[in-house]
Amino acid sequence: MSHPIPAHEFKPEPDTSYLLYCPEHGGWHVGEWWEMDGPGRWVLAFDVRHELHPSHVMPAPEDAMSITDVIRWAWVRQAPPAGHA
């Protein structure tokens, strides 16, 4: 898959990170499908307490950078600049 597909049509694999487009959360996020504490739900890859509601999903890139780098890249761009909390 090389393009986003609607989230309601996507069957996620466990323990796999995906790029999730979440309009109500400001755009693209790195997330995972979480089933540990009840019915499955999308959560941030680095904070399962933060639930996401994506409209579209696509695999996280494997060849361009590591998942850790993708998470760091996404997090830095979502955090407010220093001194602007």
N, C-alpha and C positions, 0 to 999 in steps of 0.2 A: 504494500500500500504506500503510495507516494503523495497522497493528498488527504486532507481531513475528510472523515465520514461522520454522519450524524451519530451522536452518542447513543441514541436509542437503537441503532442498527449494529452497534459494535459489541463483540463478545470479548471481554478482557481476559488476559492470562494472569494468574496469580503471580506475585513476586516480580512483576514487570512494570517498569516505568513508562509512562506515555506522556505525550504533549496533549494537554487538554485546553480547549478554547472555552473560557468561561466569561461571557459578556458581563455578567453581574459582578464578577471579581476582577475586572479590568484587563482581560485578555488571556494570553497563553500562560499556562502553569505546568510544572512537572508534577504528575500525580500517579497514584496507583489505585487499583481496585482493592478495597479492604473488606474482608469478611470475618475478621477475628472476633468481633463483639456484636454480632447480629447479622441482619440482612446486609448484603453487599452495598457498598457506597464508595464514591470517589473521594479520595483525601489527598492532601499535599504529600509528596514523596518523603519529605523530611519532617512532617508534623501531622500525624494521623488524627489529631484533635481538630484539625481544620478541614471541614467537609467542603467539597467543591460540587458544582452543578454544571458540568460542561454541556455545550450544545454540539461540539464536534471533538473528535479524538483522532490522533495519529501517533504512530510509533515514535519514540524518542530516537534521535539519530545515534547510530552506533559508530559510524566511520568518521564523523567530523570531530567528535570529542567524547570523552567518557561521560557516563550518566552523572557522576559527581560534578564534572565541569558544567553540564547542562543545568543542574540544580543550582550551583553557585551563580552561573550567569543569570538565570531567571530571578533568583533571590535578590541580587544586587540591583537589578533594574526595577524591582517592585518596592524595595525599601525606600523610604523618603530620604532625601539628601541629609547629611549631618546638620543638625541644628534646625531642621524643619519638621519636627514631629507633629 
